[in-house]
């Protein structure tokens, strides 16, 4: 009889210990669950710090040949396409303050890593176009008989430029690898030139 009582006490004690141990695991579970949302909340904060590459809406990026199927292809562009020289085609309005800023950025990037590798072909289209304060442009028909104006206007129309400054990066094969409407920073432009001058 004593053995039976002792055995019952041992069994009850064992169940009590198991019950206590299970309780500790259950108590620990909420603490782990509570830490998970804290990690999830931290992730969006990093995403919010990402800054846009440009100060204007992004252009649709289409890898396509630089258009030469229009009547007035500027010789500055056609000669580089024929010789396979990568280039930056920069359409701008000299009356805008942002033009000088963008020109300085482009010159700095080329001087640092791309002198003799990438050519800059710049067109001040502001003389032949009306640029609104928003940057939107309209073509001035008064320059229809001016050859340089026809080149600039043909570029604007064929490239569907609606805002200046406007940059088109062209690789050695004559393909547009990137285009940008609005001011672009040096880091972004440099990364796009790396892409345009890398073997592909």
N, C-alpha and C positions, 0 to 999 in steps of 0.2 A: 504494500500500500504506500509506504513511504517513497519507494522508487517511482511509483506512478505519479505521486504529488510532485516530486522533484522533476520528473520528466515534463509534466505540465508547466511547471514554473519556467523551465529552460525554454520550452516552445513559446510561451507567452513573451518571455524576455527577447527571444530571437525576433518575433513579429514586431515587438516594440522598437527594436533597433532598426529593422528594415523600414518600418514606418517613419522613423526619425530621419533616416538617410534619404528616403524618397522625398520627404518634406524639404530637405536642404536643396535637393536638385530642383524641385519645383520653385523654391524661393530664388534659386540662382537664375532660372530661366527668364523671369521678368527683367532682371538686370541686363542680361544679354540682349533681350528683345529691345530694351530701352536704348542700348547703345547703337543699334542698327539705324534707326531714323536719324540719329545725330550725324552719322557718316553720310547718309543720303542727302541731308540738308547742305553739307559742305560742298558737294559736287557742283550744284548749279552756280555757286559763288565764283568758281573758277571760270565757268563758261561766260559769265557776265563780264569778265575782264577782257575777253577777246575784242579787239578793236578792228573795225572795218578797214580794209586796205585803201579805200578811196573816200573822198569827201562827197561823192555823188553816187547815184544808183549804179550798180554794176552792169556792165555791158554783157550781152549774151556772147559767150565764147564759142566760136565756130572755127575749127581748123580747116581753112580753105585757101586756095591760091589768091594772091593779091590781084584784084581785078585789073586786067589790061584790055578788057573788051569794050572800053569806051573810047570815044574819038580822040580825046585830048589827054593822053598819058604824059605827064611831065617828064622831060628827058632826064631830070635828076633821079627819078624813080626807075624809068625803063632801063637806064644804063646799069644801075645796080642790080636790077632783076636779071639782066643779061649776063652780068659778070659773077653772079652768085654771092653778092656781099650782103650779109644781114644788115638790117637798118631799122631805125626808129623813124616813123613818119609822124611828125608833130604838127598838127593843125591848130592854130591859135589865133587870138585877136590881140594885137599889140597894144590896144587901148585898155585891156584888162590888167589889173595889178597882178593877178594870179599867173599871167604869162611869164613875167620875169622870174617869179618864184619857181615855176615849173621848169623853165629853161635852166636855171641854176642847178636844180636837182638833176636834170638829165646830163648836163655837162659834167657835174661832179661824179656821177656813176660811170660815165664813159671814160673820163680821165683816170679814174681809180683802177679800173680793170679791163676796159674794152677799147682803149685807144688803138686804132688800126684794125680792130676786129669788127666793130659795129659802127656804121655811119649814121649820122643824124641828118635827116632831110626835113627842113622846117618850112612851113608855109604860113605866112600871116594872112589869113583869109578875112580879117576884120575890115580890110579896105573894100572888099567886094560884097560883104555881107553885113546885115544889121544884127547886132547882138543885143538882146534884151538884158536887163539887169539880172534876170534869172539865169542867163547863159544861153538861152534858146536863140537859135539863129534863123534868119530869113535871107534869101538871096536877093541881091539888088540887080534888077534887070538892066540897069544903066551901063553895065560893064560887059554886055554881050559881045562887043567887038574887040575887047582887049584880050590878047592871047594868054597872058599870065593869069588874068581873071578867069578865063575859060578853063585853064588847068585847075585852078583852085576850086572853082565851082563844080567842075566835073568830079573832082575827088570828094568833095562834100556830098554830092548827090549819090555817087556810086558807093561810097562807104556808109551812106545813110547817117551822116554826122548831124546831130541835133543840138550839140552842146560843145562849147569850147572851154578850156583846152581839151584836145582829143589826141590820143596816142595810139598808134598801131605799130606793133612789133612784127617784123617780117624776117623769116629765117633765110638761110643761104639757098634754099630751094624755091624761094618766092612764095612761101606759105605764110599766111597770117597766123601767128601763134598766140597772140594776145592783143586785146584792144581795151582802151580805158577812156571813159568820159569823165572829165573833171581832174582835179589835182591828185597826183599819185606821189607817194613818198619814195625815198631812195631805196629802202629795203625791198619794197614790193617790186619796183622797177628792176633792181639788180637780180632778184630771183627769176623774173621773167626773161631777162637777157641770158641768164644761165641756161634756162630751158631752150631758148631759141638758138643758142650757139653750141648746145650739146649734140653729140652724134645721135641721129635717130633715123 
